[in-house]
Amino acid sequence: MAQLDARPLLIVISGPSGAGKGTALQYATSALGLRRVPTYTTRPKRSGEVDGVDYEYVDEQKFFQLHEAGTIFEYTRTYSQSYYGSPGVLLRDDIREALAVELDPNGFVRVHAASARRVVGIFVTTSSEDELRARLAARAQDRDISQRLSIRTDQMVWAWIYDYVIFNEDQDQFRADLKAVIESELLRTSGARRMLSLRRELDPTLGAEPGSRQ
């Protein structure tokens, strides 16, 4: 049974390439007010991407220096031989506002286990392989399609560990589903914080709890 939890919220968005993770993350931040946390990568910046917004782009040497220093908490290497790393800020609860980040399933599991925040996972996917193939082709990623579809099959197994699975079929419905999920989780956090504040008000001997800083 779910319990009230006043810790700051961290929304993790995962899913196969082309399923709509970027769209979900952009909507969560621009329309729903979450703060986006860019992850680190060694891959080259693509056209239209912004350093410090889409990713923190670093070379391989810098990447491992940041990992050694603890700035990067965990990392993975993809089929393109690029490294992707999760920033250590995802583990801290000193940022009160709700955060959103895109991670692969391995990153989600690791951050969920280690973070002091309340972590909620949303897995974004498509209904069929044909639909995903068409999206990848439209993004001019034909050479990677077979690998990306293979990874989709693997990742679908992980979908069961997430709190929500949202299918990206109709754009309006997709955004409506995201809005319903995220607003519900924000409301849950808000209610828990108010209850915690009231409890301390009624019993001044109670101290502040982790993640309940004002």
N, C-alpha and C positions, 0 to 999 in steps of 0.2 A: 504494500500500500504506500502510495506517495505521501511524503511528509513535507511540511513547510520547511523551507530552507532559505535563509536570509543572505547566503553568500552571493557575491557578484556573479552575474550570468556570463557564460561563454558559450556561444553558439558555434558549433563546428559543422561545416558543410562539406560533404564528400560525395563522390560519384564518379562514374567513368567519363573520359574525355568526350566532349560534345553533348553531354546530357543537360547542361545548363547551370553548372556550379557558379560560373562567373555572373550569370544573370541573377541567380539567387542571392549571391553575395552583394551585388550592386543594389538590388532592391532592399535587402536587409539594412544597408547602410544609408542609402539615399532617401528611402521612403519611410523606414521604420526607426531610424535614429540610432542604430547600433554603430559602434566604432570599429572600423575594419583594422585588423592587424595583418600587415603584409608578412609573408614568410620569406625565407632566404632561398636564392637559387643561383646556380652557376651557369645556367643556360643563357644564351644571348637574349637581349631584349627584343621583342617583336614589335612590328609597326603598330603605333597607337598606344603602346604600353608606357606607363610612367613609373620611373624609379621611385621607390618609397611609397607607392600607392598600390600597384599591382603586385610587385615583389621588391625585395631588396636584392639588387643584382650585384654579385661579387664574384671574383675569380676563385679558383679552387684553393689557392694558398690562403686567401683571406677567409674563405669559408671555414677551413679547419682551424685557423687561428681563433675565430669566433666560437667554434665548438669547444675548443680547449679552454677558452675563457668563461664558458658557461652561458654566453649570449645566445648560442644555438643549443637548445635542449636535446633534440633528437633529430636524426636525418635519415633520408633514404636515397637510393640511387635508382633512376628510372631507366626504361628501355632505351632512351636517347643518350644514356650515359651522363646525364646531368644530375647534380645533387640538389635536393630540396631539404630545407631545415626549418624546424619549428622554433620560433623565438622563445626564450625563457620567460618573457613577460606573461605568457599564457598560463604559467604556473602560479602567478602571484595574485593575491586578492586585495592589493592596495589600490588598484584602480577600480573605483566604485561603479563606473558606467558599464553597461553591457557591451561585450566585445563579440566580434564575429571573425571567423578565420576559415580558410579553405585548407583541409588536410586530407591525406589519403587515409584509408582505414587503419594502417599501422600507426600513423601519427595520432589518429583519434584515440586508439586504445591506450597509447602511452601517455598522452596528455590527460585523458580521463582518469587514469590511475594515479597520476602524480600532481594534478593541479589542485590548488587550494580553492578554486572557483567551483561553482555549480556548472558542470559541463553537460550540454544538451546536444545530441548529434542528429543531424538531418541528412539523410541519404537521398540524393537526387538522381533519378534515372529515367529512361525511356521505356516504352512498352515493348519494343521489338528491336532486334539487331538491325533489321533493314532500315528502320528510322534513324538509328544512330549512324549507320553506314552513310546514309544520305547527308546527314549533318557534317560528318567528317569530310566527305567529298566536297561539300560546299565551302568548307574552310581550307580547301586546298591541302589537305593532309593525306592524300591518297596513298603515299608511300608508307605511311604508318598505320593504315586502316586495319590490316590483319593483326598487328600487334595490339592495337588499341581495343579491338573487339575481343581478343583473347583476354586482355586484362579486365574488360567489362564482365566476362564470364566469371573470372576469379573474384571480382569485387562484389558481384551479386550475392555470393555466399556470405560476405561480411554484412550485407544489408540488415540481416536479422538482429545484429547487436545494437543497432541505432534506435533512438527514441521515436523517430518518425521516418517514413519513406514517402517521398512526394514524387509523383510521376509528372514529367514535363511534356504534356501533350498539347493542351490549349493554353496559350500564354496568359489569358485573363484568369483562367482557373488556377494555373500554376501560381500566379501572384496572390490570388485569393487564399490558396492553401498555405502559402508561406506566411502571409499576414495573420491568418488565424493561429498558426502554430507559435509564431514569435510573440504576438501580442498576448497570447495565453501565458507563455513563459515569463514575460515581463510582468504581467499581472500577478503571477504566483510569487515572484521575487518581491514585488511591491507590498503585497499582503503580508508576507513573512516578515519583512522589515518593520512594518507598522505594528504587527503583533509583538515583535521583539522589543520595540521601543515602549509599547504599553506595558509589557511585563516588567521591564526595568523601572518604569515609572511607578508601578504598583509595589514593587519590591526593590528598594534602593540598594539592598545588600548584594544584588546581582550585578556582576561586572559585565563589560562588553564581551561579546562572543566573537570568534574569528569571522572576518568578513562583514562585521556589523559596524564598522567605523562610520561616524557621522561626518 
